[in-house]
Amino acid sequence: MLIALGPLRLSHEDLWQLTWGEVDDLIYAWRYSEYLESQKRAQQAAWIMNACGRLKHPVRTNDLARYWVDGEIMSKGEYHEHLKNKVKSRRGDKSGEEN
């Protein structure tokens, strides 16, 4: 609830006029806009880091800002685990349909 009063700058009157679903949508949109801003900063940092020429491997934006998945920000390892679980669940669904 503090996010609605703080970063979203909603007043108490605004909260009485909005439904919980609308507040949840506003919070989701705010978090995504913050993620996009971090992507911009990470892109600039990656350009600088890669231009210095001292790295063995190039730095990607997602290495710095992470991945946006279903409203969550995940690290590279968490993202790969999420993808593995998604593939496993789809394979399980297909094998269940064949029986």
C-alpha atoms as one frame of an Amber mdcrd trajectory, in Angstrom:
protein
   0.000   0.000   0.000   2.909   2.356   0.661   3.879   2.197  -2.999   0.481
   3.702  -3.896   0.936   6.611  -1.513   4.667   7.066  -2.193   5.956   6.610
  -5.753   2.500   6.663  -7.376   1.599   9.839  -5.448  -1.999   8.808  -4.964
  -3.969  10.572  -2.263  -6.219   8.851   0.238  -9.196  10.129  -1.760  -7.768
   8.493  -4.907  -7.534   5.201  -3.076 -11.202   5.362  -2.108 -12.176   5.927
  -5.760 -10.035   3.131  -7.244 -10.614  -0.597  -7.053  -7.870  -2.951  -5.844
  -7.469  -4.208  -9.402  -6.861  -0.676 -10.671  -4.314  -0.005  -7.918  -2.611
  -3.299  -8.736  -2.464  -2.314 -12.426  -0.957   1.065 -11.529   1.680  -0.595
  -9.346   2.500  -3.106 -12.099   2.844  -0.285 -14.656   5.054   1.730 -12.297
   7.333  -1.249 -11.650   7.643  -1.904 -15.381   8.476   1.741 -16.104  11.159
   1.583 -13.395  12.532  -1.574 -15.033  12.664   0.176 -18.412  14.572   3.058
 -16.846  17.060   0.607 -15.352  17.410  -0.974 -18.815  18.381   2.434 -20.228
  20.998   2.973 -17.523  22.297  -0.575 -17.967  22.617  -0.067 -21.733  24.738
   3.028 -21.210  26.871   1.246 -18.625  27.324  -1.748 -20.949  28.492   0.546
 -23.761  31.058   2.149 -21.470  32.238  -1.175 -20.022  32.546  -2.813 -23.442
  34.315   0.220 -24.933  37.066   0.150 -22.315  38.501  -3.017 -23.877  39.509
  -4.641 -20.600  36.789  -7.277 -20.390  37.223 -10.871 -21.529  33.540 -11.187
 -22.435  31.181  -8.420 -23.538  28.634  -7.242 -20.984  24.984  -7.352 -22.040
  22.239  -5.106 -20.773  20.369  -8.007 -19.182  23.504  -8.984 -17.272  23.222
  -5.677 -15.450  19.476  -4.975 -15.342  18.259  -8.587 -15.232  15.151 -10.000
 -16.932  11.488  -8.937 -16.677   9.316 -12.060 -16.519   5.628 -11.985 -15.617
   6.003  -8.932 -13.416   9.144 -10.133 -11.665  12.761  -9.164 -12.157  14.919
 -12.288 -12.347  18.638 -12.890 -12.479  20.104 -14.871 -15.357  20.109 -18.109
 -13.343  16.558 -17.605 -12.123  15.446 -16.816 -15.675  17.006 -20.004 -17.053
  15.376 -22.069 -14.295  12.050 -20.416 -15.115  12.460 -21.344 -18.785  13.426
 -24.938 -17.906  10.345 -25.312 -15.716   8.168 -23.824 -18.438   9.511 -26.290
 -21.026   9.079 -29.203 -18.595   5.496 -28.220 -17.900   4.712 -27.971 -21.614
   6.290 -31.354 -22.273   4.255 -32.777 -19.430   1.078 -31.311 -20.942   1.852
 -32.853 -24.346   2.669 -36.259 -22.899  -0.602 -36.154 -20.950  -2.578 -35.474
 -24.130  -1.138 -38.506 -25.930  -2.379 -40.999 -23.297
